[in-house]
Amino acid sequence: MTERRISNMLAIIVLHALRIVCSPDYLWGLIPGAVFFLIFMISPRSLGAGDVKRVALLGLCIGLERVVVVLLVMCIFVFLYQGGRKLLSMDAQPTVPLAPFLTLGLLGIVVGL
């Protein structure tokens, strides 16, 4: 079985420290990361730990409102991906790595979708 790892724990810790000192308002961005963490703890096969770390890091970087928009755009891209697989008579994947779709969601808000 292939493991896909996103090793960015040090970046999260450093960013936590910087955000607490410089701008505590961005700590609200941790709420989606906390929700993802709870989902991961309840059902570890539903999300990867890297997805949880990435959402927490995004929340600290861009704040609560923007990370919610990123997650919405991510869901749209996952829906389109799975729907496209279905239309092409492929089986829908039971698990989808969210990191590429999170990146697309982030690019979507940067570009201004």
PAZARO-152608 format. One line per 3 residues: number of its first residue (from 1); their letters; for each residue x, y, z of C-alpha. Coordinates in nm, 2 decimals, decimal comma. Layout:
! PAZARO-152608
NUM) A) X:Y:Z  ...
***
This chain:
! PAZARO-152608
1) MTE) 0,00:0,00:0,00  0,13:0,34:-0,09  0,15:0,61:0,17
4) RRI) 0,11:0,97:0,07  0,27:1,19:0,34  0,27:1,57:0,38
7) SNM) 0,54:1,65:0,64  0,49:2,00:0,75  0,45:1,98:1,13
10) LAI) 0,74:2,21:1,19  0,58:2,48:0,96  0,26:2,45:1,15
13) IVL) 0,43:2,49:1,49  0,63:2,79:1,37  0,32:2,95:1,21
16) HAL) 0,12:2,90:1,53  0,38:3,08:1,73  0,40:3,37:1,48
19) RIV) 0,02:3,40:1,45  -0,03:3,40:1,83  0,23:3,68:1,88
22) CSP) 0,15:3,89:1,57  -0,22:3,84:1,49  -0,43:3,63:1,72
25) DYL) -0,74:3,69:1,49  -0,61:3,43:1,25  -0,64:3,16:1,52
28) WGL) -1,01:3,14:1,42  -0,88:2,98:1,11  -0,80:2,67:1,31
31) IPG) -1,17:2,58:1,34  -1,19:2,39:1,01  -0,86:2,22:1,10
34) AVF) -1,01:2,11:1,43  -1,33:1,98:1,26  -1,11:1,78:1,01
37) FLI) -0,91:1,65:1,31  -1,23:1,53:1,48  -1,34:1,36:1,16
40) FMI) -1,00:1,20:1,13  -1,01:1,08:1,50  -1,36:0,94:1,46
43) SPR) -1,30:0,77:1,12  -0,93:0,76:1,03  -1,00:0,61:0,68
46) SLG) -1,22:0,90:0,58  -0,94:1,16:0,58  -0,56:1,16:0,58
49) AGD) -0,35:1,32:0,84  -0,19:1,53:0,57  -0,53:1,67:0,48
52) VKR) -0,59:1,77:0,84  -0,25:1,94:0,86  -0,29:2,12:0,54
55) VAL) -0,64:2,26:0,64  -0,50:2,38:0,97  -0,20:2,54:0,80
58) LGL) -0,43:2,71:0,54  -0,66:2,83:0,82  -0,36:3,00:1,00
61) CIG) -0,24:3,15:0,68  -0,55:3,29:0,52  -0,81:3,30:0,81
64) LER) -1,14:3,15:0,87  -1,36:3,31:0,60  -1,11:3,23:0,32
67) VVV) -1,04:2,87:0,43  -1,42:2,80:0,43  -1,43:2,93:0,07
70) VLL) -1,13:2,71:-0,02  -1,31:2,41:0,13  -1,62:2,49:-0,07
73) VMC) -1,43:2,52:-0,39  -1,24:2,20:-0,30  -1,57:2,02:-0,26
76) IFV) -1,69:2,14:-0,60  -1,37:2,01:-0,77  -1,40:1,67:-0,59
79) FLY) -1,76:1,65:-0,70  -1,66:1,73:-1,06  -1,38:1,48:-1,05
82) QGG) -1,59:1,20:-0,92  -1,88:1,29:-1,16  -1,64:1,30:-1,45
85) RKL) -1,51:0,95:-1,36  -1,87:0,83:-1,34  -1,95:0,99:-1,68
88) LSM) -1,65:0,82:-1,84  -1,78:0,48:-1,71  -1,51:0,45:-1,45
91) DAQ) -1,57:0,35:-1,10  -1,58:0,64:-0,85  -1,28:0,62:-0,62
94) PTV) -1,37:0,52:-0,26  -1,10:0,76:-0,13  -0,97:1,07:-0,29
97) PLA) -0,65:1,25:-0,18  -0,77:1,60:-0,09  -0,43:1,78:-0,12
100) PFL) -0,46:1,85:-0,50  -0,82:1,97:-0,46  -0,73:2,19:-0,17
103) TLG) -0,45:2,34:-0,38  -0,71:2,40:-0,66  -0,94:2,56:-0,41
106) LLG) -0,66:2,79:-0,29  -0,58:2,88:-0,65  -0,95:2,95:-0,71
109) IVV) -0,96:3,21:-0,44  -0,63:3,36:-0,54  -0,74:3,40:-0,90
112) GL) -1,08:3,52:-0,78  -1,33:3,26:-0,87
***
